[in-house]
Structure formats: C-alpha cells, structure tokens
Amino acid sequence: MRLIKISRKTRLEHRHTVKMGAFDTKVTYIKQTLLNLIPLKTLHKYRETYYGKIKDCEDCVLAK
C-alpha cells in the first residue's frame, strides 16, 4: 500500500486577465496527498483555453 499518492482534480474558478477581463475557467490541480486524505503540496496547476491550448495559471490573477 502506498502512503503518498498523486491526485488530479478539476474545478471551476473565476479568473481575470488584462486582455479578456473576468471569466470562468476549469482549473486542474495536481496534488500530492498522504493516504489520499491529507494534502501535502500542490505540484502543478493549469487550465485549458477555449481553443484547447494548455496554459499555466501563473499568467492570470484571481478576481475578487
């Protein structure tokens, strides 16, 4: 039995960019978890654009 697992989850988030303004997008998080219960750290997060291109989430700012 493995103690540390890698999990991938997608959720809807509100984002904001200078060119597009505010929009909703699906963001996928790749997390490292202990016993599939306790999250240890986020390894990577990315989003897919309308045209199918994969982008890193560092180029857009959260809108609040």
C-alpha positions as YAML, in Angstrom:
chain: A
units: angstrom
residues:
- id: 1
  name: MET
  ca: [0.00, 0.00, 0.00]
- id: 2
  name: ARG
  ca: [1.35, 3.41, -0.97]
- id: 3
  name: LEU
  ca: [1.38, 6.16, 1.61]
- id: 4
  name: ILE
  ca: [1.86, 9.06, -0.80]
- id: 5
  name: LYS
  ca: [-0.41, 9.37, -3.84]
- id: 6
  name: ILE
  ca: [-0.78, 11.86, -6.67]
- id: 7
  name: SER
  ca: [-4.32, 13.09, -7.31]
- id: 8
  name: ARG
  ca: [-5.73, 15.28, -10.07]
- id: 9
  name: LYS
  ca: [-8.90, 17.33, -9.60]
- id: 10
  name: THR
  ca: [-10.62, 19.87, -11.83]
- id: 11
  name: ARG
  ca: [-12.83, 22.67, -10.55]
- id: 12
  name: LEU
  ca: [-14.41, 25.85, -11.87]
- id: 13
  name: GLU
  ca: [-12.71, 29.11, -10.85]
- id: 14
  name: HIS
  ca: [-13.17, 32.81, -11.53]
- id: 15
  name: ARG
  ca: [-10.12, 34.34, -13.25]
- id: 16
  name: HIS
  ca: [-9.15, 37.76, -14.57]
- id: 17
  name: THR
  ca: [-6.68, 38.75, -17.29]
- id: 18
  name: VAL
  ca: [-5.83, 42.13, -18.76]
- id: 19
  name: LYS
  ca: [-6.87, 41.21, -22.31]
- id: 20
  name: MET
  ca: [-10.07, 39.21, -21.61]
- id: 21
  name: GLY
  ca: [-11.28, 40.64, -18.32]
- id: 22
  name: ALA
  ca: [-13.17, 38.38, -15.90]
- id: 23
  name: PHE
  ca: [-14.07, 34.84, -16.96]
- id: 24
  name: ASP
  ca: [-14.82, 31.38, -15.54]
- id: 25
  name: THR
  ca: [-12.47, 28.53, -16.41]
- id: 26
  name: LYS
  ca: [-11.77, 24.93, -15.41]
- id: 27
  name: VAL
  ca: [-8.51, 24.68, -13.45]
- id: 28
  name: THR
  ca: [-6.82, 21.32, -12.89]
- id: 29
  name: TYR
  ca: [-4.76, 20.80, -9.73]
- id: 30
  name: ILE
  ca: [-2.18, 18.04, -9.38]
- id: 31
  name: LYS
  ca: [-1.66, 17.45, -5.66]
- id: 32
  name: GLN
  ca: [0.45, 15.13, -3.57]
- id: 33
  name: THR
  ca: [-1.60, 13.54, -0.76]
- id: 34
  name: LEU
  ca: [-0.85, 11.37, 2.24]
- id: 35
  name: LEU
  ca: [-3.12, 8.30, 2.41]
- id: 36
  name: ASN
  ca: [-5.40, 10.04, -0.12]
- id: 37
  name: LEU
  ca: [-6.79, 12.18, 2.73]
- id: 38
  name: ILE
  ca: [-4.28, 14.85, 3.76]
- id: 39
  name: PRO
  ca: [-2.97, 17.17, 1.02]
- id: 40
  name: LEU
  ca: [0.78, 17.72, 1.29]
- id: 41
  name: LYS
  ca: [1.52, 20.15, -1.54]
- id: 42
  name: THR
  ca: [0.33, 21.30, -4.94]
- id: 43
  name: LEU
  ca: [2.71, 20.10, -7.63]
- id: 44
  name: HIS
  ca: [1.17, 21.91, -10.60]
- id: 45
  name: LYS
  ca: [-1.97, 23.73, -11.67]
- id: 46
  name: TYR
  ca: [-3.02, 24.52, -15.20]
- id: 47
  name: ARG
  ca: [-6.03, 25.50, -17.26]
- id: 48
  name: GLU
  ca: [-7.24, 24.75, -20.75]
- id: 49
  name: THR
  ca: [-8.26, 27.60, -23.04]
- id: 50
  name: TYR
  ca: [-11.31, 27.70, -25.28]
- id: 51
  name: TYR
  ca: [-9.14, 26.62, -28.22]
- id: 52
  name: GLY
  ca: [-7.63, 23.61, -26.41]
- id: 53
  name: LYS
  ca: [-4.28, 25.19, -25.55]
- id: 54
  name: ILE
  ca: [-2.89, 24.35, -22.08]
- id: 55
  name: LYS
  ca: [-1.73, 27.37, -20.03]
- id: 56
  name: ASP
  ca: [-0.06, 27.68, -16.66]
- id: 57
  name: CYS
  ca: [-2.14, 29.52, -14.04]
- id: 58
  name: GLU
  ca: [0.67, 31.97, -13.20]
- id: 59
  name: ASP
  ca: [-0.28, 34.26, -16.14]
- id: 60
  name: CYS
  ca: [-3.72, 35.19, -14.75]
- id: 61
  name: VAL
  ca: [-4.74, 36.81, -11.47]
- id: 62
  name: LEU
  ca: [-7.64, 35.76, -9.22]
- id: 63
  name: ALA
  ca: [-10.61, 38.11, -9.42]
- id: 64
  name: LYS
  ca: [-12.32, 39.05, -6.16]
...
